């Protein structure tokens, strides 16, 4: 085999363009990638096409102790890819308020009072859509059942504004982990009143616009609350046309109250049956917080499950006379 014209090993990455005698220039133009030349400022387009094709093999050399240039390039590419993937994942989990959200709801979700931990839950909980579906309006009087943590309480207070009122009702057992924070929140918000009472004995105010029960209906029976009596009291508390809004974790269909005390889920058909039995009409059963991939036999606080459960969303209404 003739060796005429054969390139030595490694020439693919370092060969000189045809007719070039110098490593620093070629046909009067600075060489791309040549160390010692400010080639970054030389427009690529000024090189003739054939010369550009020849010069495509000129790779910049990285001077890095203990690492080959190719290894460093590989590490850079991998690192950049990981950073891009992380940024993409963060963007995927960034909550975006729908553009058609009412101004008072948007302001409530964007409230400066909300901390980072609360905002981190927005992607899965969809607070703007939830508050809009519940029909919260400025000036409303709202009963919140179980305001523990103030995730929704903070937004409800902002949404109803200075002319509205929020009455939060927690069961006495919550004192050990929610009492102090709830009283501090009450002291800082004159339109919010905090109550710690047994729901079997409570007396609710009248002419209420919305009853808001998010992720707590399943806890009623396990805490020995007579749900029929409670629903009847809430019916009386609401003004005609008032909304009874309920969200809860779905257990297996037809399971009723079976799993409520163990994995904090319930057969949500029971909610529908019990609430309509109290005289309410079902206005909407939304898939807003549905997750068909959820394993409804799993405990809701299980890592990887928490915050992503398949949830039922009901809008009930007290009929107009």
C-alpha positions, 0 to 999 in steps of 0.5 A, a space after each residue: 500500500 502506497 504511503 503517499 498522502 497518508 497522515 500520521 496518527 493524530 493528524 485528524 485533530 491537528 492537521 494544517 489546512 492545505 497550503 498553511 505553513 504556520 500554526 498561528 495563521 493561514 492564508 493571512 487569517 488567524 487560525 481558529 483555536 490556535 493558542 496565543 491568538 485572539 481568534 474568538 473575535 474573528 468572524 467565522 464567516 470571513 474564512 472561505 468555506 473550504 478553509 473552514 472545513 479544513 479548520 474544523 479539526 482544530 480543537 482548543 487545548 485545555 491546560 488542566 493538571 492531571 486531566 486530559 482535555 477530552 476528559 475535561 470536555 466530557 465532564 463539562 458536557 455532562 455537568 452542563 446536561 445535569 444543570 439543564 436537567 435540574 433547571 428543567 425539572 424545577 421549571 416543571 414543578 413551578 406553579 403558574 397562576 392561570 391567566 384568567 384567575 380573578 384579581 383578588 384570588 391572584 393577590 391572595 396566592 401572591 401574598 407576601 405573607 406566604 412562606 417558601 414552604 407554603 409556596 413549594 406546595 402550590 404546584 400540586 395543590 393548585 390554590 388559585 384554581 381551588 379558591 376560584 372553584 370554591 367561589 371565594 369573593 371579597 367580603 365573604 364570611 367563610 368557615 374553614 374546617 381545620 386550618 392547621 398550618 394556615 396554608 389556606 387560611 393565609 390566602 382566605 384572609 387575603 381573598 375576602 379582604 378587610 370586609 370579609 371574615 374567616 372563622 377557623 374551627 380546629 378540634 382540641 387535639 390539635 392544640 399540641 401542634 397547631 394551637 400556638 401558631 393559630 393564636 399568633 395568626 389570629 392576633 395578627 389578623 383582625 378578620 380571622 377568629 380561631 376556635 378550638 371546639 368539639 364539632 359535636 358541640 360547636 355552634 356556628 355563626 349564621 349567614 355564612 357564604 362558604 364552608 371550606 373543608 380541605 383534606 379533613 372530612 376523612 378525619 371526622 369519624 375517626 375523631 368520633 364526630 357525628 358527620 350527619 349532625 355536623 353537616 346539618 349544622 353547616 347547612 343551617 349556618 350557610 345562607 341560601 346559595 352558600 357553598 360547602 366546598 370539600 376536598 379529600 384523598 381518595 381510597 379505593 372505590 366503595 371502601 367507605 370509611 374503612 381506611 380513614 383512620 389508617 391511611 387517611 383516605 376514604 371512599 369519596 362516594 360517602 362524602 357525596 351521600 352524606 352531604 346530599 343527605 343533609 339537604 345540599 345539592 351537588 353542583 360540581 365534582 371536579 377532577 382538578 386534583 385528580 391523579 390516576 397514577 396514585 396508588 390509593 392503598 398507600 398512606 397519604 404521608 408516605 414519602 413519594 406519595 405525600 402531596 400527590 394523592 388522587 383527590 376528589 373535589 366537591 362543590 355542594 350548595 344550599 338550595 335557594 328557597 
